[in-house]
Amino acid sequence: MPGVTAAVRSVPAGYPSCVNRSLLAGPEGHPFHPLLVPLPIGAFVSSLIFDILTRTRADGLPYLVDGAFWLIGTGLISALLAAVFGLLDMRGIVRRTPAFATARTHLMFNAAAFVLFAIGYAWRAGDHVELDKTRWGQLALSAIAVAFLIAAMWLGGKLTYRHGIRVTGQADRYGLGR
C-alpha cells in the first residue's frame, strides 16, 4: 500500500513540520481557539435576538434590553480571550499562502465585529436599565456586527475544512505518517 500511504501523508496536518507548535495554542488535534469561540458567538447573536424581541411588544421588554447589554459585555471579554488563541494559531500558518490570506481576512472581520460591538456596548452603558426597547440605531449596529461575525465564522470554517488548519491529518490519526 505504498500509494495509499503517500496519498495519506499529503493530507495537511495543520502546521508545517518546521513550525514549533506552541503548547499555549493547544496540543495538535485539540486547539484552544475553536473551544473558546462559541461563547462570544453565542453571546453576540443572543444579544441581537434580545434586541429584536424588545421591539415585538408595544410596551417593550426592558429586561431584554438589560440582558442584551450584559450579553455584549460577556461577548467582548470572551472574544478577547478567543482572539489570543486565534493569533497563536495564526502564527503557525505559512505567510503568502491562501490559508494565510483567509486567516487575515477572518481576523479583519472579527476585529470589525468586535469594534462595532464595543461601540454598541459603550452607547448602551448609560441608559440600558431605563429603556423599554432597544433603540433602532443600536439594533442596526448589532445587526451589522453580527453580519461581520457570520462572515468571520464562515472563513474560520474555511480555514479548518478547506485548508486543514489545526486539523490532525489522516496519516497522524492512523500512525501512517511516522
Stockholm file with secondary structure:
# STOCKHOLM 1.0

chainA/1-178         MPGVTAAVRSVPAGYPSCVNRSLLAGPEGHPFHPLLVPLPIGAFVSSLIFDILTRTRADGLPYLVDGAFWLIGTGLISALLAAVFGLLDMRGIVRRTPAFATARTHLMFNAAAFVLFAIGYAWRAGDHVELDKTRWGQLALSAIAVAFLIAAMWLGGKLTYRHGIRVTGQADRYGLGR
#=GR chainA/1-178 SS CHHHHHHHHTSCCSSCTTSCCCGGGCSTTCCSHHHHTHHHHHHHHHHHHHHHHHTSSTTCCHHHHHHHHHHHHHHHHHHHHHHHHHHHHHHTSCTTSHHHHHHHHHHHHHHHHHHHHHHHHHHHTTTTTTCSSCCHHHHHHHHHHHHHHHHHHHHHHHHHHTTCTTCCCHHHHTTTTC
#=GC SS_cons         CHHHHHHHHTSCCSSCTTSCCCGGGCSTTCCSHHHHTHHHHHHHHHHHHHHHHHTSSTTCCHHHHHHHHHHHHHHHHHHHHHHHHHHHHHHTSCTTSHHHHHHHHHHHHHHHHHHHHHHHHHHHTTTTTTCSSCCHHHHHHHHHHHHHHHHHHHHHHHHHHTTCTTCCCHHHHTTTTC
//
